[in-house]
Amino acid sequence: MTEDASQVQVLFGDEFKRRLKIFKKRYRQIRVDLQPLIEQLQAGKTPGDRVVGTGYTVFKVRVKNSDSRRGKS
């Protein structure tokens, strides 16, 4: 078994892409801030807290915002 077999392909929906484009105007480092989360997902990890009662497997994850002087949001 190869190491690549445990990796997950992360795909972005159209709505996510659209909102990311909007947020990039205000938060210029948003792609850099999201990169560690994307890498965790690709490695097959499930970061964050699981949200129950949705009918789907959903996790709530907080990501650092380098453009804000506050904590994670």
N, C-alpha and C positions, 0 to 999 in steps of 0.2 A: 504494500500500500504506500502510495506516495504522500508527501506532505500536502500537496495541492488538493487532495481529495477532501480535506477537512475545511477548506476555504469556501466561503459563501460569496455569491455574486450579488452586489448591492446595486439595485436599480432605482432610479428616481422617477417619480410620477410627474406628469405635466404640471399639476398644481404646485408641487414642491419646487420645481424649476422656476415657475413663474414668481412664486413668493421669494425665492432665493435671489432672483434678479432684482426685485424691489428692495429687499433688505440690504443688498450689496451697496446700494447707493448711500444708505445711512451708516451701515456697519462694514467698513472696507475690509476688515480682517475675517469676515464670516467664513469664508472657505478654509482659511488656515485653522480657525477654531473648530470647524466640523471634521477636519481630516483625522484626528485621533479617534473620534467616534466611528467614522467610516472604516478605519483600519480594524477596530475592535469587532465590528459587525462582520467584516470580511474574514476574520480569524474564527468566526463561529461563536463568539462570546455574546451574551445577552446582558448588556449593562443596564443599569437603572432598576426601577421598581415595576413589577408587573401590575397592570390595571385589570382588575377582575370585573366581571359582569358586563363585558362588551360583546361577548359572543365570538371574539377573535383573540389571538395572542397579541397583546399590546403592551409595550413597555414605555414608561415615562422616563425620559433621560434629560438631565440638566447639562448644559454645555457652557463652558466659559465664554464670556464676551470680552475680547481684548479691547474693544472700542469703548467699553463702559468702565467707569471707575468703581463699580459695585461688584458684588460676588456673582456666582452663577445664577442664571435665570432661565 
